[in-house]
């Protein structure tokens, strides 16, 4: 199980990243639709915009965690040579 633990975290991070990007692009069409309506309350527009920003923050955090995980698990450490 130890050999798969470093791959499981990376897999879930990539999965979260893909889902975040997918849903953020799906919300982009909804945001344009709501901004195009003239009779929509301003509070509702603000909620949609803040929700879209929150999705992008989650996507950026997922990329950051993915980079940290790859650096930690897949890049070998330089061993010091003792003479």
Secondary structure as UniProt FT lines:
FT   HELIX           2..36
FT   HELIX           42..73
//
